[in-house]
Amino acid sequence: MTTRKDLSELRSQRWFASDDMRGFAHRQRTQQMGMRREEFMGRPVIGIINTWSEMSPCHSHLRDRAEAVKRGVWQAGGYPVEMPALSVGEVMVKPTTMLYRNFLAMECEELLRSHPIDGAVLLGGCDKSTPGLLMGAFSMDIPVIYCPAGPMSNGQWRGIKTGAGTHTKKYWDELRAGNITKDDWVDLESRMTRSAGTCNTIGTASTMTSIADAMGMTLSGASSIPATDSGHPRMASLCGTRIVEMVWEDLKPSDILNKASFENGLVAYMALGGSTNAAVHLVAMARRAGIDLTLDDMSAMAAKVPVAANVFPSGEYLMEDFYFAGGLNALLRKFSHHLDLSRPTVNGKTIGENIANADCWNDDVIRDESNPVVPLSKGKTLEVLRGNLAPNGAVMKSSAANPKFLKHVGPAIVFDDPATMNKTLDRDDVEVTEDTVIILRNAGPVGAPGMPEWGNLPIPKKLLKQGVRDMVRICDGRMSGTHYGTCILHVSPEAAVGGPLALVKTSDLIELDVVAGTINMKVSDEELAARRAEWKPTARIYERSFAALYQQHVSQADQGCDFDFLSGPAKVPDPVIF
């Protein structure tokens, strides 16, 4: 039987229960907002960390969802307080939301610590909001539930299913190739994203929310509910009710998470055919929880669990179809033999109990190991590559690559910045063939800074006109989870800190062997030593701002890109009150 906390043990009572001047001021100022004393005294205080923003269309409904959470909190006898946090919404934030993931993690942790918060519901969903909020919550370690924003409604253009991000890239290539008109392009932009919510493909957003779900940090199956479905505000209200119960039970992330919890998340990641971006986030999240999770752990799971969700960019359907087919719980049930079914979740049940009766209503959308979307022999959700080009590792999604490039040797064409690359690759006289290996460097965590999604490097326009749609491309940055192709990403160490990528020259032969797990430049050790002696680091342009802090303290991609002073499970004391 769960031991119930006493009111006097709640964090918030340090603020509200004392008879001194400070306690008086806290109660007085709460009443200043129109609250009756009885509405907040003697109740758990529930923080609602809300990443709503009008610059984050994926989160544009979260202000309403916060109201639904409040309904549930009030019903359960809690006192809800909404607190805004950095939205880190993709598309609008430049150079990348990844630059600000750690900012959000810091903000979440400090909001929870510095205020009289007993438990929290975290509202997010767009790519970096899930890891950012959870990293902060893991470090704070009070009861929390993650409430995912949900995917947007299905898109369609001229009778063709269109997935946000995936088809943006596909049709951009067709526009550059001259196969669609500018009028087509304008028409497409107003029709493809039909509602609030995150990308309706297995991009980074649904990858990360599904991983959080499989780890036990959301209400069971919450990650699959579409943003505009009436079930979504009902789920948000239930989050409010449940978090009050979790406060009394003192059920914290540290009670839910261990290595097996993260491995359950990896099962979801691989079966979904998820985004390569998850590889960076999961390492950072695990370290905040005091758990050792590596790229090799991910590679081992990828070798066992094939892509089984028939959803863009690997498949043919969209997230709304996935939900109607049974959602994440149906997928997890088909892969339950890979899961630790004993792991607890925020709803108080084990993951095994949560998925025991999950039904699949469409076996073409949600497949199993006997009929995967991509058999393991044809490609995996995540490949980890090492060699003299990436001694600490690089990643790729071989399930989204053209199989003919999985063993390849070709000459490099090297770029130091995306502007020069884009201009050069649009020229008709650029010296490239389908065998050329395109390299962009200085796109890593320090070099860019922030490791932007520049890694889905463009196919040269002249090759697009010839029908080429994939080539080997290498970058120390990232790629959108909605994208596809033979892209080697997260090269570590990055060029800006002197990684071997900094030493590559145009015309060097690059050798990729995915089966062997290697990525090498065919240059002698003596020549590389000579190049290193001549190498000079690129000047850093940030002398102040958050970007300057980021460049000084961020770790490399294989280490999670967290800050050195934040990574790890060391506890920080609650603030003193005088």
Secondary structure as UniProt FT lines:
FT   HELIX           7..9
FT   TURN            11..12
FT   HELIX           13..16
FT   HELIX           21..32
FT   TURN            33..34
FT   HELIX           37..40
FT   TURN            41..42
FT   STRAND          45..50
FT   TURN            54..55
FT   HELIX           57..59
FT   TURN            60..61
FT   HELIX           62..75
FT   TURN            76..77
FT   STRAND          79..84
FT   TURN            90..92
FT   HELIX           98..114
FT   TURN            115..116
FT   STRAND          119..124
FT   TURN            127..128
FT   HELIX           129..140
FT   STRAND          144..148
FT   STRAND          155..157
FT   TURN            158..159
FT   STRAND          160..162
FT   TURN            164..165
FT   HELIX           166..177
FT   HELIX           182..189
FT   TURN            190..191
FT   HELIX           204..215
FT   TURN            220..221
FT   HELIX           222..224
FT   TURN            227..228
FT   HELIX           231..249
FT   HELIX           253..256
FT   HELIX           259..272
FT   HELIX           277..288
FT   TURN            289..290
FT   HELIX           295..302
FT   TURN            303..304
FT   TURN            312..314
FT   HELIX           319..324
FT   TURN            325..326
FT   HELIX           327..334
FT   HELIX           336..338
FT   TURN            341..342
FT   TURN            346..347
FT   HELIX           351..355
FT   TURN            356..357
FT   TURN            363..365
FT   TURN            369..370
FT   TURN            376..378
FT   STRAND          383..387
FT   TURN            388..389
FT   STRAND          390..396
FT   HELIX           398..400
FT   HELIX           403..405
FT   STRAND          407..415
FT   HELIX           418..425
FT   TURN            428..429
FT   TURN            434..435
FT   STRAND          437..440
FT   TURN            445..449
FT   HELIX           461..464
FT   TURN            465..467
FT   STRAND          473..475
FT   TURN            481..482
FT   STRAND          487..492
FT   HELIX           495..497
FT   HELIX           500..503
FT   TURN            506..507
FT   STRAND          509..513
FT   TURN            514..517
FT   STRAND          518..521
FT   HELIX           525..534
FT   HELIX           546..553
FT   HELIX           557..559
FT   TURN            564..566
//
